[in-house]
Each structure stands twice: as C-alpha cells, then as structure tokens.
C-alpha cells in the first residue's frame, strides 16, 4: 500500500532566493491593514501572493501550492 501522506520536496536555494527577493520588495503591501488599503485590498494581496507563487513555480523544482509558500515564509520569518 502506498503512503498517501508523502512529504513535499524541500525548497531549494533558488526557490528561497526568489521568495526572499520578491517579499523584500512587496512585504509592505502584504502587511498593510486591509481596512486602510482601500477597496480591493484583499484582491491585491491575493495577486501579490499569486505572483510569488508563479515565480517560485518557474524555478522548476516541483509545483508548489500557495499554502506551501505561505508556510515556508512564516517558517523563514520565525527563524530569523
């Protein structure tokens, strides 16, 4: 019987570099209070995350989900 709960492949250096560089440029947009961002702020934040997801997936290691990207970012921030 196959193990259904396989772990995702670890993020490689390039994926982490793409995430770090992208978020350095966009972190202020992601941390804005949704109320002070005006109409459409939630959609803009989602677009930023989707853009990051596309950039990481372009590295070609393995396809990542948005949940994996956000979890990796939270883990990276908590380590520093």
N, C-alpha and C positions, 0 to 999 in steps of 0.2 A: 504494500500500500504506500502510495506517495505521501510525503509530508506536505500538507496543504499550506501550512504556515511557514513558508520559506522567507528568510530574511532578505531584504533588498541588498543589492551590492553596495559596498561602501562608496561614499563620494570620493572622487579622485581629486588631485590637486587642482586641475583645471576647472572643475565644477565649483570648487570652493573659491577659487580666484574670481571666477565670473560672478558668483554671488556677492562676494565682498566688494568688488569694484562697483557693481550695479547698485548695491544698497548704500554705499558711501555717497553716491550721487542722489539717491532717492529717499533716504531714510527720513528726512524732514517731512516729505509728503505723506509717508506712511504713518508718522507719529502725530500728524495734525488731528486735532479734535474733530470728529465727524460733524459736529454741530457748527463749528467755526469755519469749516471748509466750504460751506455754502451748498446749494443744491447740486446733487450729482456727485458728492464727495465719495460716497460708498462705491459708486461705479468707477470713479477714477482710481481709487485704491485697488480695486479688483483688477483694473487694467495694468497697473504697475506690477502686481504680483504675476499676472499672466505674461507680461513682457519678460520678467525674470525667469519664469518657467520655460519660456521658449528659448531664452539664451542658454540656460543650463542644459536643456534637451538638445541643443545644437552641438554641444560638446561631443555627443555620440557615445557616451559610456553606456548608459541604459536609460530608457524613458523614465522620467520622474513625475510624480504627482505633485499637485500644489501642496497637499498635506505634508509630503516628504520634505519639500523645500522649506516650508514654514517651520517644521520641526527641527530641521538641520540649523536654520538660522537661530532659533531660540536656544538650541544647544551651544552654538558658537558664541552667542552673546553671553550666556551664563558662565562660560569657561573663562572669559577674559576678565 
